[in-house]
Amino acid sequence: MGDRYTLFAPFYDLFSGEYPVYHAGRVLGIDALNPGQGQQVLDIGCGTGLNFPLLQKRIGASGTIIGIDRSDDMLRQARRRARRHGWKNVILVHADMAQLEPGAIADLIEAHGGSRASDAALATYSLSLMQDWQQAWTNMARLLAPNARVGVVDMQDPEGWARWLTPLARLACALGGSDRTAAPWQALEEQCTDVVTASARGGHLQIRAGTMNRH
Ligand SMILES: C[S@@+](CC[C@H](N)C(=O)[O-])C[C@H]1O[C@@H](n2cnc3c(N)ncnc32)[C@H](O)[C@@H]1O
């Protein structure tokens, strides 16, 4: 899947269906996560940084975004976005979430002026791409402060009236390399309290946010 994003990185924002479909989940996910001014937020599988503008509105210049992605090419786009906006509070880390050593990543974040433990984490359309998303989840949890907020936005087949859109949704997941049956938000439901649940686009987009109280 890394290769897919290597080739696709420069065109991701244009062709990933952002405005017709996926932006809605991003907005709902960040609303539910509700990060505060000055907080440090991990963006897991941050890609080109499409979450960054919405996160910046919440955390302000005194907050920090830590974007982690295994694709150098996606990170290059994220870096360009940060430069274009003049954001000085974005730290980008090239790492595979399922394989990284949380202690080493915390060292790296600290070396770039961030805190070892983040106040919140968000994963939009990324966990379902990771073959070992459970390990990625565990690693993410080890980078969080106690009682951090966590948000997951991911995909499944549409439901109810929207079932007729299933072939389209499946095509989008297949093109992106995502497992539409992974349901990674279940980890959040099991390990968090105060869980906020939402869905959009006929149930294709599943949104959860909560307070992590089990590490
Ligand atoms: C569909 S894109 C989503 C990007 C971004 N979160 C968004 O909402 O637009 C999935 C991203 O996850 C990254 N990714 C996939 N597996 C990963 C892993 N094991 N560790 C870190 N990043 C990963 C890909 O490189 C890609 O940038």
The ligand as an ORCA input file, in Angstrom:
! r2SCAN-3c Opt
* xyz 0 1
  C      -6.211      7.025      2.679
  S      -4.780      7.861      3.258
  C      -5.500      8.935      4.505
  C      -4.629     10.109      4.782
  C      -5.210     11.120      5.780
  N      -5.367     10.557      7.108
  C      -6.526     11.665      5.307
  O      -7.495     11.632      6.073
  O      -6.570     12.176      4.171
  C      -3.978      6.660      4.285
  C      -2.605      7.093      4.759
  O      -2.155      6.136      5.721
  C      -0.767      5.910      5.519
  N      -0.420      4.605      6.090
  C      -0.842      3.381      5.684
  N      -0.326      2.428      6.461
  C       0.453      3.057      7.378
  C       1.257      2.603      8.469
  N       1.348      1.312      8.740
  N       1.897      3.531      9.213
  C       1.808      4.846      8.925
  N       1.070      5.329      7.910
  C       0.397      4.455      7.146
  C      -0.617      5.970      3.997
  O       0.734      6.198      3.629
  C      -1.550      7.119      3.661
  O      -0.874      8.351      3.679
*
